[in-house]
Amino acid sequence: LFIRAIASYTAELARLYTPDRVMQFVGGFILLRFFNPAIIAPESLNMLPEGIIPNKQDRQNLIAITRLLQV
C-alpha cells in the first residue's frame, strides 16, 4: 500500500512534466529509491541474519546486479 501511494503521487507529478513517459518515470523512481538500495545494502534493511555483512566481492556483485536492472 505504501509503494502504491508513492507511485500514484509520483505519477501525478510526472504527468505535469512528462505526460508521455509517466510509467518510465514512476518505475525508475521506485527502482532507484527502494529496490536498488535494498539490493546494494541488504544489511541496512535487516534482510540478512544479524551480524552478517557482505564482503567486498559480494558487494561488487550486488552493485553489478543493480546496474543490470537499471538498463
PLY file of the C-alpha trace (Angstrom):
ply
format ascii 1.0
element vertex 71
property float x
property float y
property float z
element edge 70
property int vertex1
property int vertex2
end_header
0.00 0.00 0.00
2.87 2.36 0.81
4.59 1.91 -2.56
1.25 2.16 -4.35
0.56 5.55 -2.74
4.02 6.82 -3.63
3.64 5.55 -7.21
0.29 7.31 -7.54
1.64 10.59 -6.25
4.75 10.31 -8.44
2.56 9.60 -11.48
0.52 12.73 -10.81
3.66 14.84 -10.75
5.14 13.05 -13.77
2.06 13.91 -15.83
2.89 17.60 -15.32
6.42 17.28 -16.68
6.48 14.24 -18.96
2.94 13.14 -19.83
4.19 10.68 -22.47
6.65 8.89 -20.14
4.76 8.52 -16.86
5.34 4.78 -16.42
9.08 5.04 -17.09
9.31 7.90 -14.62
7.43 6.06 -11.87
9.26 2.77 -12.49
12.64 4.47 -12.43
11.81 6.35 -9.26
10.71 3.23 -7.40
13.66 1.21 -8.67
16.22 3.86 -7.71
14.71 4.80 -4.35
13.51 1.45 -2.99
14.77 -1.65 -4.77
18.36 -0.68 -5.61
19.24 0.39 -2.06
17.74 -2.86 -0.74
19.85 -4.89 -3.17
23.09 -2.97 -2.61
22.88 -2.86 1.20
20.60 -5.66 2.43
22.09 -5.48 5.92
20.81 -1.92 6.37
17.22 -3.16 5.99
17.74 -6.26 8.17
17.37 -8.60 5.19
20.34 -10.70 6.34
20.85 -12.58 9.61
22.25 -10.34 12.32
25.99 -9.84 12.16
26.37 -10.92 8.53
27.72 -8.25 6.20
28.56 -8.88 2.53
32.28 -8.89 1.80
33.88 -6.73 -0.90
33.31 -9.23 -3.72
29.70 -9.83 -2.69
29.10 -6.07 -2.59
30.56 -5.67 -6.09
28.25 -8.42 -7.34
25.23 -6.71 -5.76
26.21 -3.42 -7.40
26.54 -5.21 -10.76
23.03 -6.63 -10.34
21.58 -3.17 -9.72
23.38 -1.82 -12.76
21.84 -4.55 -14.88
18.40 -3.75 -13.54
18.79 -0.09 -14.46
19.49 -0.76 -18.13
0 1
1 2
2 3
3 4
4 5
5 6
6 7
7 8
8 9
9 10
10 11
11 12
12 13
13 14
14 15
15 16
16 17
17 18
18 19
19 20
20 21
21 22
22 23
23 24
24 25
25 26
26 27
27 28
28 29
29 30
30 31
31 32
32 33
33 34
34 35
35 36
36 37
37 38
38 39
39 40
40 41
41 42
42 43
43 44
44 45
45 46
46 47
47 48
48 49
49 50
50 51
51 52
52 53
53 54
54 55
55 56
56 57
57 58
58 59
59 60
60 61
61 62
62 63
63 64
64 65
65 66
66 67
67 68
68 69
69 70
